């Protein structure tokens, strides 16, 4: 009985360790383009109200207000 208990006690941490080694988090690729959005208050595109940037390193920055009225410019990384 002691051998069975000892076997189980040793097997559980080994299985947990093996499961951790087999798990690999999903890799995320960097974007292929650097993009900049300029947001406007309405469809006339005359009143600038916000901006947003997605860099080649995958970081994003923004300021102001995002609206459905925008223009975007992208360039390859």
C-alpha positions in Angstrom: 0.0 0.0 0.0 2.9 2.4 0.8 4.5 1.7 -2.6 1.2 2.6 -4.4 0.8 5.8 -2.4 4.4 6.8 -3.0 4.1 6.0 -6.7 1.0 8.3 -6.9 2.7 11.0 -4.9 5.6 11.0 -7.3 3.6 10.6 -10.5 1.3 13.6 -10.0 4.1 16.3 -9.9 5.8 14.5 -12.8 2.6 14.7 -14.9 2.0 18.3 -14.0 5.6 19.2 -15.0 5.3 17.3 -18.3 2.0 19.1 -19.0 3.7 22.5 -18.4 6.5 21.6 -20.8 4.1 20.6 -23.5 2.1 23.8 -23.3 3.4 26.6 -25.5 1.5 30.0 -25.6 0.4 31.1 -29.0 3.0 33.4 -30.7 1.7 36.8 -31.9 3.2 38.2 -35.1 4.1 41.9 -35.5 2.0 43.8 -38.0 3.2 44.0 -41.5 2.4 47.7 -41.8 2.7 50.9 -39.8 -0.7 52.6 -39.9 -1.9 56.0 -38.8 -5.6 57.0 -38.4 -6.9 60.6 -38.4 -10.5 60.9 -37.0 -12.9 63.7 -37.9 -16.1 64.9 -36.4 -18.3 64.4 -39.5 -18.3 63.4 -43.2 -16.8 66.7 -44.3 -13.5 65.7 -42.8 -12.8 69.3 -41.9 -12.7 69.1 -38.0 -9.9 66.9 -36.8 -10.9 65.3 -33.4 -8.5 62.3 -32.8 -5.7 60.1 -34.0 -4.4 56.5 -33.6 -1.1 54.8 -34.5 -0.2 51.1 -34.8 3.6 50.8 -35.0 5.7 48.1 -36.6 6.5 46.8 -33.2 2.8 46.1 -32.5 2.3 49.0 -30.1 -0.7 51.3 -30.4 -1.1 54.9 -29.4 -4.1 57.1 -29.6 -5.4 60.5 -28.6 -8.6 62.5 -28.9 -11.9 60.8 -30.0 -12.3 57.9 -32.4 -15.3 58.4 -34.8 -16.6 56.5 -37.8 -15.2 59.3 -40.0 -11.5 58.6 -40.5 -8.7 58.5 -43.0 -5.9 55.9 -42.7 -2.4 55.8 -44.1 -0.3 52.7 -44.0 3.2 51.9 -45.0 5.1 48.6 -45.0 7.4 47.8 -42.0 
